[in-house]
Amino acid sequence: MNIRIGAHVSISGGVEKAVDRQEEIGGNCGQIFAGSPRTWSVSEYEKEDGENFQARRDEEDQNPYVIHSTYLVNLATPKDDLFEKSLNCLQSELDAASTLGVEYVVFHPGAHTGSGREAGVKRIAEGIDNLNIPEDVTLLLENTAGKGTTLGKSMGELREMIEKAETDSEKVGVCIDTCHAHAAGYELREKEGFQDFIQEIKNDIGLDKVKVLHLNDSKDEKGSEKDNHQDIGCGEIGDKGFSNVVNAEEFEDLPMVLETPSDERDSYKENLKKILKLRE
């Protein structure tokens, strides 16, 4: 298949086990956590781990891979201690990606928790500038559903974060999550609305900045600002929306990663089949 599609899989038992789990569902790219997603701990990896992981990936033709940052990271925070913890964690994840030969690290930009949108965006840019992004890794900001004081809901906000950072813009990109886009109010189902979404991406961040797609349906209506993933075609985005996404020529070369609610192999396998069926 010429489409690059896979799922977020567990590294339990060793990082190379992710390749076996990916193969079980029929994926040819993927995403992992570098540690426990609800703690600050990032696993330590040796050069040998990276060599074994890459060798297994090459055997099964599974490329590229993404490390999803821990959910605790918040670069928009006005709290210095949380900011430092977030930076240290993200740096460890970037270093792990380099050791493992993983191409991308994706993170949620964070919430300003009252300091204000402008201060939050500035803080995120400052955070990016404090990171040492390895030359073989690209850091990706993920669009968000926009609930509360969360930043990154619009393409324009993501652009501001990247533009305000002094880091070489080649080192920073964007990951588009379909559930988050829908929850933020973007139209994915109707052709005209979907084209408006594509146009906004082109105008605000540039298609070349989009490196990865997260494919998730949504349990909630458009504009809800709720981040509740659903199986492909079973939520409010539905078959029409995903048909638009996976057949858009602007996205055709992008790796697509499923993060549907259940990570049981059968569930991912069915979701993956569904995407392939919708791909014309």
Backbone torsions as a table, in degrees:
resi	resn	phi	psi	omega
1	MET	NA	141.1	-178.6
2	ASN	-88.1	-4.7	178.0
3	ILE	-87.2	139.6	175.6
4	ARG	-98.3	107.0	-178.1
5	ILE	-142.1	140.4	178.9
6	GLY	-159.9	-160.2	-177.3
7	ALA	-140.9	166.9	173.0
8	HIS	-77.4	120.0	-176.9
9	VAL	-124.0	160.5	-178.3
10	SER	-76.2	150.2	174.2
11	ILE	-106.2	14.3	179.6
12	SER	-54.5	129.8	-179.6
13	GLY	89.6	0.8	-179.7
14	GLY	123.4	144.5	-172.1
15	VAL	-61.5	-31.5	-179.2
16	GLU	-69.2	-17.4	176.6
17	LYS	-63.8	-24.5	178.0
18	ALA	-59.2	-35.0	-179.1
19	VAL	-66.1	-41.3	178.5
20	ASP	-64.3	-42.4	-179.7
21	ARG	-65.4	-37.7	178.4
22	GLN	-66.3	-40.6	-179.0
23	GLU	-64.0	-38.1	179.9
24	GLU	-57.1	-34.8	-177.2
25	ILE	-94.9	-5.8	178.5
26	GLY	89.3	18.2	-179.4
27	GLY	-83.4	153.5	177.0
28	ASN	-128.0	19.8	167.3
29	CYS	-157.2	178.1	-178.0
30	GLY	-173.6	179.4	-179.5
31	GLN	-141.5	145.8	-179.4
32	ILE	-141.1	165.4	164.6
33	PHE	-94.9	150.5	177.7
34	ALA	-91.5	-3.4	178.9
35	GLY	-164.4	-148.6	177.3
36	SER	-87.3	125.2	-172.3
37	PRO	-68.4	-17.2	-178.2
38	ARG	-110.5	18.1	174.1
39	THR	-133.9	177.6	179.1
40	TRP	-90.4	-1.5	-173.0
41	SER	-80.9	132.4	175.6
42	VAL	-118.0	130.2	-177.9
43	SER	-63.6	150.5	176.0
44	GLU	-89.2	132.2	179.6
45	TYR	-121.1	141.1	177.0
46	GLU	-98.7	164.7	179.0
47	LYS	-55.7	-37.3	-179.6
48	GLU	-63.0	-38.2	177.1
49	ASP	-58.9	-43.9	-179.7
50	GLY	-65.1	-41.1	-179.6
51	GLU	-65.1	-42.2	179.8
52	ASN	-67.3	-42.3	-179.9
53	PHE	-62.6	-46.0	-178.2
54	GLN	-66.6	-38.7	179.8
55	ALA	-62.6	-43.5	178.9
56	ARG	-66.0	-40.5	178.9
57	ARG	-62.6	-43.1	179.9
58	ASP	-64.8	-39.6	178.0
59	GLU	-57.5	-42.3	-175.3
60	GLU	-97.1	4.3	-177.6
61	ASP	52.8	55.8	178.3
62	GLN	-114.4	93.1	179.2
63	ASN	-149.8	143.6	-1.5
64	PRO	-87.7	178.5	173.4
65	TYR	-121.1	157.1	-178.9
66	VAL	-128.4	138.9	167.2
67	ILE	-100.3	125.6	175.2
68	HIS	-91.9	125.9	-179.1
69	SER	-64.6	159.9	176.1
70	THR	-61.3	150.6	-178.4
71	TYR	-71.5	-11.1	-177.1
72	LEU	-80.8	-20.3	-177.0
73	VAL	-60.1	130.9	177.4
74	ASN	-145.3	94.5	-179.6
75	LEU	-78.6	-11.6	-178.8
76	ALA	-86.3	-8.1	-173.0
77	THR	-63.6	142.0	173.1
78	PRO	-81.7	-9.1	-178.0
79	LYS	-82.2	120.6	-175.5
80	ASP	-63.0	-38.0	-178.0
81	ASP	-67.5	-40.8	178.2
82	LEU	-68.6	-37.3	177.4
83	PHE	-60.2	-47.6	-179.7
84	GLU	-63.5	-44.6	178.3
85	LYS	-59.8	-42.9	-179.5
86	SER	-62.7	-44.5	179.1
87	LEU	-62.1	-46.4	-178.5
88	ASN	-62.4	-40.8	-179.9
89	CYS	-66.2	-48.2	179.6
90	LEU	-61.1	-39.6	178.9
91	GLN	-62.7	-42.3	178.3
92	SER	-62.1	-37.7	179.6
93	GLU	-69.9	-38.5	176.3
94	LEU	-64.6	-41.2	178.8
95	ASP	-66.5	-39.1	177.4
96	ALA	-62.7	-41.6	179.0
97	ALA	-59.9	-43.5	179.9
98	SER	-63.2	-43.9	179.8
99	THR	-63.7	-38.8	-176.1
100	LEU	-86.3	-8.5	-177.2
101	GLY	76.2	23.7	178.5
102	VAL	-84.8	132.2	-170.5
103	GLU	-77.1	-31.0	-172.6
104	TYR	-133.1	146.0	167.4
105	VAL	-121.6	123.6	-178.6
106	VAL	-111.5	138.7	178.5
107	PHE	-140.8	155.7	174.6
108	HIS	-84.4	125.6	-173.3
109	PRO	-55.7	-35.8	176.0
110	GLY	118.0	-176.1	-176.8
111	ALA	-123.9	139.8	-177.2
112	HIS	-79.6	-11.7	176.0
113	THR	45.7	35.8	173.5
114	GLY	113.4	-14.2	-179.1
115	SER	-75.2	-16.1	179.2
116	GLY	105.1	152.0	-176.2
117	ARG	-57.7	-47.7	-176.6
118	GLU	-62.2	-45.5	179.6
119	ALA	-63.5	-39.2	180.0
120	GLY	-65.3	-44.7	178.9
121	VAL	-62.2	-43.1	179.3
122	LYS	-62.0	-40.1	-179.3
123	ARG	-65.6	-40.6	177.9
124	ILE	-61.5	-45.0	178.8
125	ALA	-60.9	-41.1	177.3
126	GLU	-61.3	-41.9	179.2
127	GLY	-61.9	-45.8	178.6
128	ILE	-57.5	-41.5	-179.0
129	ASP	-68.9	-20.8	179.1
130	ASN	-85.6	-7.2	-179.1
131	LEU	-91.0	146.9	172.9
132	ASN	-102.4	95.7	-176.2
133	ILE	-82.4	116.3	-178.8
134	PRO	-57.5	151.4	-172.9
135	GLU	-67.3	-20.7	-179.3
136	ASP	-98.3	11.8	-177.7
137	VAL	-128.2	143.4	174.2
138	THR	-115.4	132.1	178.5
139	LEU	-88.3	127.8	-177.4
140	LEU	-115.6	129.6	171.7
141	LEU	-89.0	133.7	-180.0
142	GLU	-99.4	135.2	174.6
143	ASN	-63.8	151.2	-174.0
144	THR	-120.4	166.0	177.9
145	ALA	-72.0	-24.6	172.7
146	GLY	92.1	13.0	-177.5
147	LYS	-66.4	141.0	175.6
148	GLY	61.7	-127.4	-178.7
149	THR	-100.5	15.6	179.0
150	THR	-63.4	136.1	179.7
151	LEU	-105.5	155.6	179.0
152	GLY	102.3	17.2	-178.8
153	LYS	-71.1	-37.7	-178.3
154	SER	-107.5	158.5	177.4
155	MET	-63.6	-34.5	-180.0
156	GLY	-64.6	-37.3	179.4
157	GLU	-67.6	-40.1	176.8
158	LEU	-63.1	-40.4	178.8
159	ARG	-60.4	-44.5	180.0
160	GLU	-57.5	-43.1	-179.2
161	MET	-59.9	-44.5	-178.5
162	ILE	-70.2	-42.2	-178.2
163	GLU	-67.4	-37.2	-178.0
164	LYS	-73.2	-22.7	177.2
165	ALA	-75.9	144.0	178.6
166	GLU	-90.3	-6.8	177.6
167	THR	-58.8	143.0	176.6
168	ASP	-50.7	121.6	-174.0
169	SER	-64.7	-15.5	176.1
170	GLU	-67.6	-22.0	-177.1
171	LYS	-85.1	-9.8	-173.6
172	VAL	-125.7	134.3	178.8
173	GLY	-138.8	-163.0	-175.5
174	VAL	-132.9	144.5	171.5
175	CYS	-114.9	126.4	179.6
176	ILE	-99.2	122.4	176.7
177	ASP	-102.7	125.1	-175.4
178	THR	-66.6	-41.0	179.0
179	CYS	-62.2	-44.0	-179.3
180	HIS	-64.8	-41.3	-179.8
181	ALA	-62.4	-45.2	178.6
182	HIS	-61.5	-46.2	-179.5
183	ALA	-64.8	-29.0	179.3
184	ALA	-79.1	-8.5	176.3
185	GLY	108.0	3.4	178.0
186	TYR	-77.4	142.1	-179.3
187	GLU	-91.2	117.6	179.0
188	LEU	-108.0	-15.4	-171.0
189	ARG	-88.4	-42.5	-178.2
190	GLU	-89.7	136.2	-174.5
191	LYS	-51.6	-47.6	-175.4
192	GLU	-65.2	-45.5	178.7
193	GLY	-63.0	-39.0	179.2
194	PHE	-65.0	-40.0	177.8
195	GLN	-64.5	-34.5	175.7
196	ASP	-63.6	-39.7	177.8
197	PHE	-62.0	-47.7	178.3
198	ILE	-59.6	-43.4	-179.2
199	GLN	-62.6	-39.3	178.6
200	GLU	-65.1	-38.8	176.2
201	ILE	-61.0	-47.6	179.9
202	LYS	-58.9	-47.3	-175.6
203	ASN	-70.1	-41.1	-171.0
204	ASP	-91.5	-38.7	-178.4
205	ILE	-123.0	-20.7	-178.3
206	GLY	87.5	133.3	-178.3
207	LEU	-60.5	-30.6	-178.5
208	ASP	-65.3	-19.8	-179.9
209	LYS	-81.3	-20.9	-179.3
210	VAL	-81.6	118.0	-173.8
211	LYS	-110.6	-27.0	-174.7
212	VAL	-145.0	147.2	172.3
213	LEU	-114.3	135.3	168.7
214	HIS	-99.3	119.7	-178.9
215	LEU	-98.4	109.1	178.7
216	ASN	-143.8	131.6	171.2
217	ASP	-78.4	173.0	-175.7
218	SER	-124.9	137.8	178.1
219	LYS	-78.4	-14.5	-172.2
220	ASP	-116.6	162.4	-177.0
221	GLU	-69.4	160.5	178.8
222	LYS	-56.8	135.7	178.0
223	GLY	81.7	6.6	-176.5
224	SER	-71.0	-21.3	-174.3
225	GLU	63.8	17.1	178.9
226	LYS	-101.6	134.5	-177.2
227	ASP	-102.1	75.5	179.4
228	ASN	-120.4	104.9	-176.8
229	HIS	-71.8	149.1	176.9
230	GLN	-136.2	160.1	177.2
231	ASP	-62.7	151.2	-176.5
232	ILE	-59.1	125.4	178.1
233	GLY	84.4	-6.8	-176.5
234	CYS	-102.9	2.6	-177.7
235	GLY	-119.5	-158.5	-174.6
236	GLU	-75.4	-21.2	177.1
237	ILE	-76.5	-44.4	173.0
238	GLY	68.0	-179.5	-177.8
239	ASP	-59.2	-39.9	-177.6
240	LYS	-60.0	-45.7	-179.3
241	GLY	-63.5	-44.7	-177.8
242	PHE	-73.0	-29.0	173.9
243	SER	-62.2	-42.7	176.7
244	ASN	-61.0	-46.1	-176.1
245	VAL	-65.2	-51.5	-172.5
246	VAL	-78.2	-11.8	177.6
247	ASN	-106.7	1.9	178.4
248	ALA	-69.4	124.4	-178.4
249	GLU	-63.4	-25.1	179.2
250	GLU	-67.1	-23.1	-177.8
251	PHE	-106.8	-1.0	-165.4
252	GLU	-61.5	-26.0	-178.4
253	ASP	-97.9	4.2	-175.8
254	LEU	-86.8	140.4	172.4
255	PRO	-67.7	137.0	-177.9
256	MET	-116.3	125.6	-175.3
257	VAL	-117.7	125.1	176.6
258	LEU	-81.2	134.8	172.3
259	GLU	-130.5	38.7	-177.1
260	THR	-64.0	160.6	-163.1
261	PRO	-54.8	-41.8	-176.8
262	SER	-101.6	133.6	177.5
263	ASP	-97.9	20.5	173.1
264	GLU	-66.0	143.2	-175.1
265	ARG	-55.6	-42.5	-177.1
266	ASP	-62.9	-39.6	-178.6
267	SER	-63.2	-48.0	179.1
268	TYR	-63.8	-40.3	-179.6
269	LYS	-59.6	-43.7	179.4
270	GLU	-66.1	-41.9	179.0
271	ASN	-64.0	-40.3	179.4
272	LEU	-65.4	-43.1	177.6
273	LYS	-60.1	-39.7	-179.0
274	LYS	-61.1	-44.5	179.6
275	ILE	-63.1	-44.2	-179.3
276	LEU	-63.9	-34.0	179.2
277	LYS	-68.4	-37.0	-178.7
278	LEU	-76.6	-20.8	-179.9
279	ARG	-73.2	118.5	-174.5
280	GLU	-77.0	NA	NA
